[in-house]
Amino acid sequence: MTAKKKIERTADELVAAIGKPRAKFTKKDIKDYIARHGVQHVNFMYPGGDGRLKTLNFVVNSDAYLDEILTCGERVDGSSLFTTIEASSSDLYVVPRFATAFRDPFAELPTLCLLCDFFNKDGQPLASSPAYTLRKACAAFRKATGLEFEAMGELEYYVIADEPASFPAEDQRGYHESAPFAKFNEFRQACMLYIARAGGQIKYGHSEVGNFTQGGRLYEQNEIEFLPCPAEAAADQLTLAKWMIRNLGARSGYDVTFAPKITTGKAGSGLHIHMRLMKDGANQMLKRGVISDTAKKAIAGMMVLAPSITAFGNRNPTSYFRLVPHQEAPTNVCWGDRNRSVLVRVPLGWASKSDLCRQANPGEPDSAYDTHQKQTVEMRSPDASANIYLLLAGLCVACRHGFGLKDALKLADRTYVNVNIHKQENAKLLASLDSLPDSCAASADCLEKQRAAYEADGVFSPAAIDGIIAELRAFGDRTLRRDIEKKPSEIAALVKKYFYCG
């Protein structure tokens, strides 16, 4: 009876139907669900090297065939999915993970989808697989620190449709706007519900700053933010969320883009990643109401590896047109409390010890709610061009790197900033801070220099690092930002080229 009560209130369709948490789903649960609900098709889904979900369709021919594919997986062409795999040895297995199952809300015929892992010819996990790389990163972090690495993302995107005739929103003033000035609140709510039904743990959604019209079209920026969870699950949820939002946009007649930059002078879309470190279910980011030494060590690691983290989190030339001053995007390596001009922000964390609920509602008794669990630190440079699995793996490595630095706390103190670094009076401070790379090529150089940190303990395979460096250098963008920053038509052509990135 107790277990049943725990899952009574959930938007997750399969958790409600199967009656147990996702982590406990078995093959029998999946087969029973398919039989009970008349499911006719099964889809295997897996992220390719470009970060997008790929799909392999099956018809449920018979119980025996269903058992076969769920048990053995299927064979796919790895060289068509990853640039690091040679055609001469390209066969890979994809095997479903039962905990990731969800009903496809867009399929006309009843269809169940499952995310998959990659395995090589010897039946071993594919060393360069993004999801396996993240798994190795989390395991190495746990072994080195005794802590669990959790994450969540702020997924920003633009919805684009014909310009409405009434109630125009003010240019670049769309933050948390309500209808009728915000046009796509209901669309965003539908996206959130679809994601939640598939197991996504959503915190909230809202309209964002970016709001403008161009060529008779309305561009409205939105954001869906998730709750912290183990990093592997966070990557699954974010990847699936992008697929959901794009599909619902296509069904609704809207265009949707996660591109980091749309046009000059307007807010770009980021993929801010929040992290927290857990031990025995308790958040370790605060101690006595202030940021802990544990958190500062993780921040120090991100300060050291920040230049190369862009190799995972900023994956095409338009990414670096977003990382410019005065657009609420970071440009320099520093961190601070509640400061949106820095690279790593320590957001407001309910550490005031005030009973806010009782103050807002004087008739309420003391709430005695432990708010320590809510504190995170936020990396603000990434955008949705990232392969999310590799990005979270890179951040996990960076946080672990900080625990190995003898002077981690001193480094954290040296890189702390409590002012807006882009104000003229802080120009001297700004000049003293290291800068983030300004191109894919520069990012590749940084990864080449710092690759040993990512390859340590076998987390990133050398082949994966080589492949990322080659892909970034292939853009040939070393001077591109400088060359075309005052050429709107060339920037527009670049944005169009990478409009559907990630």
N, C-alpha and C positions, 0 to 999 in steps of 0.2 A: 504493500500500500504506500509506503514512504517513497519508494522509487517512482511509482506512478505519479505521485503528487509533484515530484521534481520536474516532470516533463509536461504537466498539464498545460502550462502557459508557455507556448512556444510558437513562433511563426514557421519553424522548420517542419516542412511537410513530412519528410521521412522519419524524423525523430518522433513526431506525433503518431505516425502510422505504425512504426516498428516497436515503439515503446521502450527505447533505451537510448543512451547517449551515442553519438556518432562513433566515438572511439571504440565502442563495443560491438559495432556492426560486424556480422559474419557473412560468409558466403550463403549460408542457409537463409539468413534474414533477407538478403537481396533476392534470392530465388523465390522465397515465399511472397515477398512484396510483389514481384513481377507476376506471379500466378494469381494473387488475390485481386490485383488492380488491372488485369487485362493488358499489361504492357506488351507491345508487339515488337518493339525495336530497342536495341541497346546501342549506345554510342560510347566509344572510347575517346577521351579527349586528353591532350597533352600539349604543353607549350613547346614550340620549336625555338630555334636559335633567335628568331626575331621577337620572341616573347608572346606571340599570339597563340591562342589555343587552336590546335588542329583537331580534326574529327575523323573517326573511322566508324562507319555504320554497320550494324548487324541486324538481321531479322532473327527473331526467336523461333528457329525452325522446329525445335523440340527441346524437351527438358535435358536430354543428353548433350545436345549442342550448346545449350546455355551453360551447363556445368563445365563443358570443355573450355569455352572462351573465358569464363570467370576464373578458371583454375590455371590455364596455360597461357592466357593472353593471346597475342597475335604478332606476326612478323611485319615490320615496316622498313622502308628505305631510309636509313639514317642520314645518308649523304644529301637527301633532298630536304632534310630538316635542319641539319647543322653543317656549317661550312668547314668544320674541323674534322669531319669524317670523310674518308676517301671512298670513292665509288667502288674500288676493288675489294673493300671489306665493309660494306655499308649496312648489312642486315642487322637489325636490332629487334628485340622483343619489347612490346608494350604490355604491361600487366596491370590490371585495375586495382585501385585501393578502395576497398568497400566503404571506408569511412567518408569518402567524398561523393557518394551517390546522390543524385538529385533528379527530379522530374524536369524534362525540358519544357519550359512554359511556352515555347514558340513552335513546337512541333504539332502538326495537325493530327498525326497518329500518335498514340500513347508511347512515349519514349523515355527511357531511363538513361542518364549519362553518368559516367564514372571517370574521374581523373586517373591517369596512369603513371607508372614509373617505367624507366628505360633500363634494359639489361642487355649485356653483350652476348656474344656467341657462347661464352663459357658459363653463362647464367649468373654473372656478377653484375652488380649495379654499374651502369655506364659512368666512368670516372668523371667525365666532363659534363654530365647531365646537370642542368641548372638546379633541379629539385634535389638531386643527390648531393651536389656541392653545398647547398644550404643545410642539408641534414648533417653532413660532415662538419660544417662550421659550428652548428649548435652543439654537436657532440664534443668537439674540441674545446669549446667555450665552457661547457659543463665540467669537463675533466680538469681544466686549468683553474677554474674559479670556484667550483662547487655551486654555481648559480645557474638559473635558467634564463635564457635570453628570449624575451617577449617583444613583440612589435605590433604596430598597427599603422595604417596609412590614411592620409587625407587625399582623396582622389578628386582632383579638379578637372573639369572639362567644360567645353562650350557646346551649347545647343544652338543650332542655327536654323532659322525659318524666315518666311516672308515677313517684312516689317509690318507690325500691326498699325491700325489706323488711329488708335486712341491710347491714352495713358502711357506715354513714352517714359521710360526710366531715364534718370539723369546719367549722362556719360561718365563711366568709371566710378559710379556711386551705387552699385548694385548690391553692396554687402548686406545680407540678411533682409533684403527687400521683400515686401509682401505683395500679393496680388491686389489690384490689377496691374501694378507697375512691374512686378515680376511675372513673366508669362509662362514659365515652365515648372512651377512648383508642383503641380499635380503629376507631371511627367516624372519629376525627380522622386516623388513619393511612390509612384508605381515601380520605378527602378529599385528603390530601397526594399519594397515588399518582395519583389521577385528574388533579389539577392538574399534576403532573410529566409525566404522559403527554401532556398538551396543550401542553407546552413551558414550564411554570412552573418557575423556578429556586428551589427551596425550600431554606432553611437548616435549619430544624427545626420541630418542633411540641411543644406541652406543654399540660397543664392550667394554668389561671390561678387567681388569688386567689379570684375570685367563686365561691361555692358555698353554696347555701341552698335550703331548701324553703319552699314557699308554696302553700296551698290543695291539699295532697296532691300537688304537683308538684315535681320536682327541677330546679333551675336550676344548671347546671354551666358555668363559663366556660372557654373554650379559646383557644389562640392558635396561629396558623401564621405563621412568620416567613420572609421571602424573602432571597435573596442580592442584593447590589447589582448593578445593571446599568443601561444607559442608561435615562433616565427614561421615555422613550416606551414601552419594553418593560415597565418596572415598572408603569406604569399599566394596560397591557393585562393583565398577569398578575394584578394585584389585582382588577380588574373581573371577569375570568373566574373567579377563585377564589371570589368571592362567589356567582356563579351556580352553580358546581360544588357548593359547600357546601350551598346552599339545596336544590338538586335532590336531592342524596344524602340530606339530612335528610328531605325529603318521601317519598322512596322507602323510608326506614328507619322511618318512623312517628314521627319526632322533629320538634319545632318548633325553628326556629333563628332567632335574631335578632342583628343587628349594632347594635341600638339603643344609643345612648350611655348611657342610664340605664334601669334596670329597676325599681328601687324605692329608697326612701331608705335610707341607711345601708349599702348594699351596693355593691361595686365596679362601676363603670360600664365600658363597653367603649370603648377608644380605637383609633385607627389611627395609631400613632406612625410617623413617617417618618424614616428614616435617610438621610443624604446623604454623598457623598464627591465630591471634585473630582479629576479625573484628567488627566494629561498624558503622552502617549506611553506609555500603559499603566501609568504609575506613580501611586500615590496621593499627593496633595499635602497631606493633612491633618496630617501629622507632619513635623517637622524636628528631627533629632538626638534623637528619642525624645519630644519634647513637641509640644503643639499648635502648628501653624505659623501664621505671620502670614496666610497665604492662608486658612486655616480661620477665623481671627479676623475677617477682613474679611467673609466670608460670614455669620458669626454676627452681626456688627454690623448688616448689612442686615436680618437677621431680627428683631433687637431693634427696629429702627425701624419695620418694617412688620408686626410681630406683631399689632397690633390689627386690621388689615384682613385678615390671613391667615385669621382666623376666618370671614370671609365666604365663603371657599372650603372650609374644613375643618370648620365647625360649622354645619350647614345647617337645623336645626329647633329649636324651643324646648327640647326635652329635652337638647340638647347642653350647654346652659348650667346644667343641674342637675347635670351631671358635673363642671364646672369650678369646684369648691368645695374648701375646705381639707380636709386629712386623708383624701382618697380617692385618693392617688397620682396626682392630676391637677393640672396647673398652674393658677395663678390670677394670677400676676404676671410681668412682663417682666424676665427675668434668665436667666443661664446659669451652668453650673458643671460641674466634673469629677465624674462618678459620683454626681451629686446628683439624687435623684428628686423633689425639691420644686421644681425649677426648670422653666422653659419649654423651654430648649434644653440638653440634657445631652450632655456628652462622655463616652461610655461607656468602660469599661475596654478598652484597646486593645492588649494584648500588647506593651507598650513597655518591659517590665522588663529585657529583654536576657538573661533566664534561659532555659535550654533546659529547658522544662517537661516535654517528652516524656522526656528522659533522666533527670530527677529522679524522675518517676513510674515509669520503667522503667530501672533502673540498668544493665542489660545492653545498652541501645541505644547506637549510635554517635552522634556529634554530628549533630543534625538540620539545622542551618544553614538553617532556614526563614525566609524574609523575611515577617515579620508586619506590616510597614507597611501592606500592602494591606487589613488588617482594620479600620483606624481609620475611624470615621464620626462625624458629629454627628447628634443625634436631636431632632426637633421633636415635642413631646409633647402639644400642644393638640388636634390634629385627631381626628375620629372618623369612623366609616363612614357617616355621613349625607352625607359629602363627595361631590361629583363628583370622582373621583380624578384625572382629567386636569387639571381646573382647579386642584385643590389643588397638584399637582406643578408646574404652570405658575406658580402664585403663589409657591411656595417658590423656584423657579428665578429668578424676577424679584427676589425679596427678596435672594437671595445675590448676584446681579449688582449690585443697588443698593448693597450694601456695598462693592464694589470702586470705586464712584464717590464714596464719602464721603471727604473729606479727613481727617477725624478718626476714621476707622473703628477704628483700633487703640485710641485713647483711649476711644472709646465702648464697645468691647469690655471694656476694663479696668474702666470705671465700672459696668457691668452684671454683672460677675462676682460670684458668690456661692458661698461654700464651707461654708455651714451650712444646716440645715433652717429655712427661713424661717417655718415655721408654729409653731415652738416659742415659748413665751411670752417667753423671754429675747431673742428676735430681733424683737420686735414693732416696735421703732423702725426697724430695717432694712426690714421688710415695708412699713411705712407710707411709706417713701421710694421704693418701687418703683412704676412704673406698673402698673395693673391691666388684665387682659384684659376685653373687653366682657362684659356679663352677660345679653345677650339678642340675638336676631336683629336687632332694631331698632337696638341700639347698634352691632352689627357693621356693619350697613348704613351707619350714620353714619360709621364709621371708613373704610370703603371709599370713600365719597363724598369724604372729605377727602384720601385718599391715592391716588385713582384715577390721577393723572398718572403715578405710578411704574409702574403696570401697563400703561397705554396707551402708554408710551414705546416707540419703535421699532416700533409697530404690533403688539405682542404680543397684548394683549387689545383686542378691538374695543370702541368706545364702546357699541355695542348690547349686547354681552355684559355689560359692567359695569352698564349701565342695567337690564338684565333681572335680574341678580343682586340689585341693590339693591331693585328692586320686589318680587321674590319674598320677600326677607328681611323687608321692611317689611309685607308682606301678613299675616304671622303676628300682628301686633298684640300683641307680647309684651313691650313695653318695661318694664313693672313686674311681669310675670307671676311671675318667680322669687320676688320679695319678697312678692307677694300670696298665693301658695299654698304656700310652703315649709313651712308647718306644717299643711297640709291634705292628709293622705295620700290621701283618696278622690279629690281633684281631681288630684293628681299621678298616681295610678293611671290615671285616665281619659286624661290627657295621654300617658302612656307607651303605652297601648293604641292611641291614635290614630296614633302614629308608630312602632309596633312593628316594621314592616317597611321602615323608611326606607333609602334609599340603594341 
